[in-house]
Amino acid sequence: MSRVAELIERKRDGGELTASEIDELILADVPDYQLAAFCMAVFFRGLSSEETFALTDAMVRSGETLDLGAALGRRVVDKHSTGGVGDKISLALGPVVAACGVPFGKMSGRGLGHTGGTLDKLEAIPGFRVELTTDAFVAQVREIGLAIVGQTADLVPADKKLYALRDVTATVDQVSLIAASIMSKKIAAGANAIVLDVKVGDGAFMKTLEDAQVLANTMIALGERAGRKVVCEITDMDQPLGRAVGNALEVREVLQTLRGEGPPDVAELVLGAAAHLLALSDLGLDRDEGRRRAEGAIADGSAYAAYERWIRAQGGDPDEAALPKASFVREVFAPRGGYVRRLAALPIGNAALDLGAGRREKDDPIDHAVGIVCVKKRGDEVGGGEALAEIHARDETSADALAEAVVAAYEIVDAPPPAHPLVLDVIGA
Ligand code: URA
């Protein structure tokens, strides 16, 4: 039996691998079929905390790393979400944090499946370039205080390979593999302090609070071992975040948020994450003062101005009127009056995907204009026949095809439902 097969067999049978054995799997040129088998063995057997750290560390060493903090002589902050529906927080958070004088440098990913990706949302902005060289990325964070770019090919190449294999072998949703994937990229990209938003609910990888807490604790431990300060917020993904789902629609909602007119859940997550990031920065503030400054940056327009500077620096047109618009908008209506008890995130994410807002396969093209606006959300009162949502589509046929699915995502009951917390837990603060 080959050496790699022996290592897979050990994991398959519940044994433990050493750090140098994990290096052999991740850093050598192991064929895809063996790496896929290894992922499946990990899926069933899990990894110990030592193995998870060794995997993360090997993944970091698979490519280039960046020391952004040292390059700028400042403590640099970053934020990452485990992914959800309507999650546009980073696009508003970056300008808020930069307006408060803290450098924000982030490498983001694209959406896959029903979850959206920050890069796709940014590419809804005409002219915006997500690909910058590492030098240009560092220079922009130095000069503008803010850059969000695609991950360069040289950063954690092992994750690109592993993630692509996991995606087609039903091995994405395993805590150690998710934690190593996310934290290897955060560590390699060089921020000193990271706020992680672990989503929980039907639209997220983690379906229960307990699983989300395990993932959060795993990522905090990985960050701390790499000398990074990490705070995890566990937040609700049982309904879409904000009202807009779909790239240009979400950018519009970001602009509303930066003007202080955004949906309350988006505003709250932006201010909460900004408070954590400012408290972790080199400004020497506590969280309350961080939140006050973040609120001030929205109120005095400096966060909006930071957004405009940032978008222009990456070649984009920050004018809201420049964003693409779908040619057809269809409303869907409540079949009865009452209160929205449930607005399921997954079917709304899938409907947006079917409209063309996301991609089922890695290289599918995206229509940046299309998506869903959830006019009513959980807890809202609705009259029979009142609009629940808008479908922004390429044409009438594609909007009609999804109308039923969008209405079915809503559950309407007679009495107001109990309040559902937006932030379920904060770990590592
Ligand atoms: N996001 C990542 O970057 N990796 C995962 O494995 C899951 C979500």
Residues whose N, C-alpha, C, O or C-beta is under 5 A from the ligand:
A	BS01	URA	T82 V172 L177 I178 S181 I182
